């Protein structure tokens, strides 16, 4: 009976450890994804800037105005990605706090069970 209780508690602790590791991995992957997206948006923005700088030497056309609008949209996209990344990571960190709290509780219960079974 005592071994069964220990095994159940140990399995729960292991599961929580794995969950905490997975959440930490998700946070890192989300940060990496955000950086990659922002880098790509910046490359596109630089290309648009290059065209616009060359266009300023000549008379602006409706296409240049469209590029200016595209540049604004890219900046808005960057801001939106930063905000989305912050939200996603905040949610993951909340999950992490909950899992950590549950893990600490499981460890405490495990220690309590161990001490009770030793008596």
The 8 nearest C-alpha neighbors of each residue, nearest first, counted from 0:
[[1, 3, 2, 4, 5, 6, 116, 7],
 [2, 0, 4, 3, 5, 116, 6, 112],
 [1, 3, 5, 0, 4, 6, 7, 116],
 [2, 4, 6, 0, 1, 5, 7, 8],
 [5, 3, 7, 1, 6, 2, 8, 0],
 [4, 6, 2, 8, 3, 7, 9, 1],
 [5, 7, 9, 3, 4, 8, 2, 10],
 [8, 6, 10, 4, 9, 5, 3, 11],
 [7, 9, 11, 5, 10, 6, 109, 4],
 [8, 10, 6, 12, 11, 7, 5, 13],
 [11, 9, 13, 7, 12, 8, 6, 14],
 [10, 12, 14, 8, 9, 13, 15, 7],
 [11, 13, 9, 15, 10, 14, 105, 102],
 [12, 14, 16, 10, 15, 11, 9, 17],
 [15, 13, 11, 17, 12, 16, 10, 18],
 [14, 16, 18, 12, 17, 13, 102, 19],
 [17, 15, 13, 19, 18, 14, 12, 20],
 [16, 18, 20, 14, 15, 19, 21, 13],
 [17, 19, 15, 21, 20, 16, 22, 14],
 [18, 20, 16, 22, 17, 21, 95, 15],
 [21, 19, 17, 23, 18, 22, 24, 16],
 [22, 20, 24, 18, 23, 19, 17, 25],
 [21, 23, 25, 19, 24, 20, 18, 26],
 [24, 22, 26, 20, 21, 25, 19, 27],
 [23, 25, 21, 27, 22, 26, 28, 20],
 [26, 24, 22, 28, 27, 23, 29, 21],
 [25, 27, 23, 29, 24, 28, 88, 22],
 [28, 26, 24, 30, 25, 29, 31, 23],
 [27, 29, 31, 25, 30, 26, 32, 24],
 [30, 28, 32, 26, 31, 27, 25, 33],
 [29, 31, 33, 27, 28, 32, 34, 26],
 [30, 32, 28, 34, 29, 33, 35, 27],
 [33, 31, 29, 35, 34, 30, 28, 36],
 [32, 34, 36, 30, 35, 31, 37, 29],
 [33, 35, 31, 37, 32, 36, 38, 30],
 [34, 36, 32, 38, 33, 37, 31, 39],
 [37, 35, 33, 39, 38, 34, 32, 40],
 [36, 38, 40, 34, 39, 35, 41, 33],
 [39, 37, 41, 35, 36, 40, 34, 42],
 [40, 38, 42, 36, 41, 37, 35, 43],
 [41, 39, 37, 43, 42, 38, 44, 36],
 [40, 42, 44, 38, 39, 43, 37, 45],
 [43, 41, 39, 45, 44, 40, 38, 46],
 [44, 42, 46, 40, 45, 41, 47, 39],
 [43, 45, 41, 47, 42, 46, 40, 48],
 [44, 46, 48, 42, 43, 47, 41, 49],
 [45, 47, 49, 43, 48, 44, 42, 50],
 [48, 46, 44, 50, 49, 45, 51, 43],
 [49, 47, 45, 51, 46, 50, 52, 44],
 [48, 50, 46, 52, 47, 51, 45, 53],
 [51, 49, 47, 53, 48, 52, 54, 46],
 [50, 52, 54, 48, 53, 49, 55, 47],
 [53, 51, 49, 55, 54, 50, 48, 56],
 [52, 54, 50, 51, 55, 56, 49, 57],
 [55, 53, 51, 56, 57, 52, 50, 59],
 [56, 54, 57, 52, 53, 51, 59, 58],
 [55, 57, 54, 53, 58, 52, 59, 51],
 [58, 56, 55, 54, 59, 53, 60, 52],
 [57, 59, 60, 55, 56, 54, 63, 61],
 [60, 58, 63, 54, 57, 55, 61, 64],
 [59, 61, 63, 62, 58, 64, 54, 65],
 [62, 60, 64, 63, 65, 59, 66, 67],
 [63, 61, 65, 60, 64, 66, 59, 67],
 [64, 62, 66, 60, 65, 61, 59, 67],
 [63, 65, 67, 61, 66, 62, 68, 60],
 [66, 64, 62, 68, 63, 67, 69, 61],
 [65, 67, 69, 63, 68, 64, 70, 62],
 [68, 66, 64, 70, 69, 65, 63, 71],
 [67, 69, 65, 71, 66, 70, 72, 64],
 [70, 68, 66, 72, 67, 71, 65, 73],
 [69, 71, 67, 73, 68, 72, 44, 66],
 [72, 70, 68, 74, 69, 73, 75, 67],
 [73, 71, 69, 75, 70, 74, 76, 68],
 [74, 72, 76, 70, 75, 71, 69, 77],
 [73, 75, 77, 71, 76, 72, 78, 70],
 [76, 74, 72, 78, 73, 77, 79, 71],
 [75, 77, 73, 79, 74, 78, 72, 80],
 [78, 76, 74, 80, 75, 79, 37, 73],
 [77, 79, 75, 81, 76, 80, 82, 74],
 [78, 80, 76, 82, 77, 81, 83, 75],
 [81, 79, 83, 77, 82, 78, 84, 76],
 [82, 80, 78, 84, 79, 83, 85, 77],
 [81, 83, 85, 79, 80, 84, 86, 78],
 [84, 82, 80, 86, 85, 81, 79, 87],
 [83, 85, 87, 81, 82, 86, 80, 88],
 [84, 86, 82, 88, 83, 87, 89, 81],
 [87, 85, 89, 83, 84, 88, 82, 90],
 [88, 86, 84, 90, 89, 85, 83, 91],
 [87, 89, 91, 85, 90, 86, 26, 92],
 [88, 90, 86, 92, 87, 91, 85, 93],
 [91, 89, 93, 87, 88, 92, 86, 94],
 [90, 92, 88, 94, 93, 89, 95, 87],
 [91, 93, 95, 89, 94, 90, 88, 96],
 [92, 94, 90, 96, 95, 91, 89, 97],
 [95, 93, 91, 97, 92, 96, 98, 90],
 [94, 96, 92, 98, 93, 97, 99, 19],
 [95, 97, 99, 93, 94, 98, 100, 92],
 [98, 96, 94, 100, 95, 99, 101, 93],
 [97, 99, 101, 95, 100, 96, 102, 94],
 [100, 98, 102, 96, 101, 97, 95, 103],
 [99, 101, 97, 103, 102, 98, 96, 104],
 [100, 102, 104, 98, 99, 103, 105, 97],
 [103, 101, 99, 105, 104, 100, 15, 98],
 [102, 104, 106, 100, 105, 101, 99, 107],
 [105, 103, 101, 107, 102, 106, 108, 100],
 [104, 106, 102, 108, 107, 103, 109, 12],
 [105, 107, 109, 103, 104, 108, 102, 110],
 [108, 106, 104, 110, 109, 105, 111, 103],
 [109, 107, 111, 105, 110, 106, 112, 104],
 [108, 110, 106, 112, 107, 111, 8, 105],
 [109, 111, 113, 107, 108, 112, 114, 106],
 [110, 112, 108, 114, 113, 109, 115, 107],
 [111, 113, 109, 115, 110, 114, 116, 108],
 [114, 112, 110, 116, 111, 115, 109, 117],
 [113, 115, 111, 117, 112, 116, 110, 118],
 [116, 114, 112, 117, 113, 118, 111, 110],
 [115, 117, 113, 118, 114, 112, 1, 111],
 [116, 118, 114, 115, 113, 112, 1, 111],
 [117, 116, 115, 114, 113, 112, 111, 1]]
